[in-house]
Amino acid sequence: MSARSLIAKIDAFQVAWDINDPPGRRTAFVRVTTADGLVGYGEASPMMGGEHSLGVIRDFAESLIGADVMDQAVLQDRLLHKYVKLGPEGAVTGALAALDIALWDIKGKYFDQPIYKLLGGAWRTEIPFYASIGGNAARTLDETVRVVEARWKAEKPAAIKIRWDGDRTRQDYDIPGDIAKARAVRKLVGGDFPLAFDANNQYSVGGAIRVGRALEELGYLWFEEPVQHYNVRAMGEVAQRLDITVSAAEQSYTLQAVVDMINAGVRMVQPDIVKMGGITGLMQCAAICHAHGVELVPHQTQPLIGHAANLHVLATIMHLTKPAEFADPSTRMHVACANPLKPEEGKFIVPSGPGLGLSIIDNELDRRRV
Ligand code: CA
C-alpha cells in the first residue's frame, strides 16, 4: 500500500454557478485529496441541490481518512450497509456515488490512465448523444416545436427525447394534447429521425397504453417512465403489452431495484451514475443488463463531472444501443474546467487524460461554493 492512495481530506460542497441560482440549479461536488496530493472529483445527484447527499458525505468523511482509494468497492458497500436505515434510496446512494466517482478519478491519476482503461478498455471513444428536452407539459404545441427545433439545429444530436416533467400528482390530464405534441415533433424532424418520449411518470396503465400505441404509429424509438416509478409491476405490464421499447429505472437506487424492474418486464433500464453506485454501481448494472439481455441507457443530466463519469462507462459497454443523454446544453460550468465536454457533430469525445480526464480549476469552484 502506498501513501499516494490513502485518503487525507474529503471536501463536500455545493456550487452556485450563478449567484441567483435557486438551490435546485446548484451542483453537489466532492473533492478527495490523498496523502501525496492526488485529487479526485465526484458529483452527487443534484436533487434539491444535492445538499442532503453532501450532508451524508460530511457525516462519513472522518471515518474515511486513511482509507485506501483502491478499496473503493469495499468502502462503498460498508457505508451503504452502515447508513442503510437512512434510506437507502436517494441521499445516501447519491453520496456514495459522488465518493465512488472521486475515488475512480484518483485511481486513474495514480496509474496515469483514463478510467475507461482501468474498467477494461473502450469499444469506442466517441459517444453519440441525444438531446434531452424537458418541460414540455407546460408548453403549447407551438412552443414545444420551437424549443425542439432550436436544439435540433444547434446541437445536431443523434436523437431527440421530449420530456414532459408534468405534475406528478395528476394522471392522464391531457392525453390528446400530449399525442398532438409528439406528432408535431415527428413532423418537424421527418420520418426517420430517432425520437423518444419521456412521460415522467404521468399516466395510468390504460393512459400509457393509449399514448404508447400512438408513439408506435409515429415511429418513436422508446417510451420512458410511462407510469409512476414505484409501481414496478405496472411499469412491467406496460412494457410487456406495448411493442415500443419501454424504459425505466432512473429512480432505482440499488442493484436490487434495477433487477426488480427487469423482473417486472422492463427491457431498457436507465440507472444514473450520480444517483446509484457511481462508476462501480453502473458497471455492476452493465453486468446485470448483459446477463439479462436488457438495454442499459443511463439517465444523466449533469454537464461536467457526472457527464464525464458516464462517458467513461459508456465507452466500455459492448452493446451500446442508444446515444448518451445530454440534458443541459448550458455552458455555465465551463468556467471551472480547462477542457470542458462540448458536443461535436452529435457526439462527445471521451476524455483520454488520467482519471476522468477533466482539468478542474479549483479556485473557480471555490469562488462559487455556497
Ligand atoms: Ca427521464
Boltz pocket constraint, residues with backbone or C-beta under 6 A from the ligand:
constraints:
  - pocket:
      binder: B
      contacts: [[A, 198], [A, 200], [A, 224], [A, 225], [A, 250], [A, 299]]
      max_distance: 6.0
